[in-house]
């Protein structure tokens, strides 16, 4: 691939190449920041414009939109507690409390640097280890995927602020909501009670926006609003100083590794990576007690991981022809439309194209920093409005965001109901992140568990024998679950001594 | 309160209900949903093939945790209060009206009315500020989505450009 680099660079640094990278990344950030549009819709919207373009610029444009939108999702998550994309849901946990404290610029600074680091690391991984990682991903069958998702679910323990029982119950609620609709194996309708719109289940983004953003609007109006105060104080991104990184670099590296690792596995996704990374950061951070109250470590963990997924997700797509999620499936379609056959021979048959894509991906991640700063500088004056006005604007943006997911009025109804239920649950001390984690991981957990049991003739014990990766992950999940208990017992012993 | 024992008992009961009603509701809902999996006529495929195999595991966990949550609520001493329930009710109802009206009268008109209701109910009284916000924000979003991004929001049946 290195031999094709000069030719690839000449494509990238042509007028068309530079325009595509700049425009694509900027558009991606803006679209990602608008709730509901998200990476898949953004990439699908731009797809028709790429049909008349040449191979390399067309694919570069889509990758720029993809990487830009994943980063852009964090902007609205931090500023208005409305995740632009589901993968930014974990960013709300510490980003929004920072913004409420008057540190919105700093929160965006942390998220931008973490996003750039995550994206760059995954780009390097894409360049140097794509074939090897693609081969490793093939070792992941349903049993290994089930174990990985189980490990992901243990992060419910970490994000259950206040009451562990209520956190776990909220997680069960999320898992249950993911089962409503058509059964993934038999196709039979479950829990629809004859109501036809429920057959396609609850839309994830509608529930996420409802329980995070709309419930926050209702919580705010339930308290006395100061009609002269702005909801967020923001005048642009403030990058963290080098000294502030002390003790946080390890967390960044670990989060990037988690994001890249999960990104390589088809069907897991950036939201899973962000929550697993957040849980691991909380477990290992010396500032664990500050998580959920605006701790930069939490923000770094979720943003580094979800951006690291972008490069990782491209590995099975390019090297094996297996799309990891809806966005990479659209990209796979674009490659095919441009006469490129993804698969094991892609890299040897199209070395210049691959070199241009991989190098372009690296440049896009470098562009996130200046373009992110530019976009937020332009958007800053809009956010200085008084709290009542901001709450009305958030509610309108929530409605637009959910409307664009499928254009289905039923999703809007779900969002409003999720908002009201979320408000009541929060009021009674139920944390909302476990509900979202349950809903995100539920479908993969169910399908992998059932497929695994079908493969092993119903023997769950067989999950532990002959599947070393699964065994390792299950042991890790058990460790994560028992850790709070061990800490509790240790603290009790110290107290009594 | 010692002089009015009945009043004190009512107060304790009210506080108990206020703390635990949601856990109780979740317990009832969990039990009802679990019961529905026993009565429903799903294909009898058995084991992991069954459409209710996974939901039953989840609902069993739900019921156990709801019981634990109910006990935790009963034993808890926390009390909430001081919420502006009227404002919450107005905004919740206006949200339902907004999403019902949007496909009928279009995004612009429904958003304008919704914005006015939210601003008035949250204490804003300056007519110029309210009017400008209620027209400018939906108008800008309509232009952005319908004309720049070509992702059409519902338009009004009365005036095509709204």
Interface residues (C-beta under 8 A of the other chain):
Chain A: X37 X45 X163 X165 X166 X168 X169 X172 X173 X175 X176 X179 X183 X185 X186 X188 X190 X191 X193 X214 X217 X218 X221 X222 X223 X224 X225 X227 X385 X386 X387 X388 X389 X391 X392 X393 X395 X396 X397 X399 X400 X403 X404 X409 X412 X413 X416 X419 X420 X423 X424 X425 X427 X428 X429 X430 X445 X446 X449 X450 X451 X453 X454 X458
Chain B: X19 X22 X23 X26 X33 X36 X42 X43 X45 X47 X48 X49 X51 X52 X53 X54 X55 X58 X59 X61 X62 X65 X66 X68 X69 X72 X73 X78 X80 X82 X83 X84 X85 X87 X88 X91 X92 X95 X96 X98 X99 X102 X103 X107 X111 X114 X115 X118 X119 X121 X122 X123 X124 X129 X133 X137 X138 X141 X145 X149 X151 X153
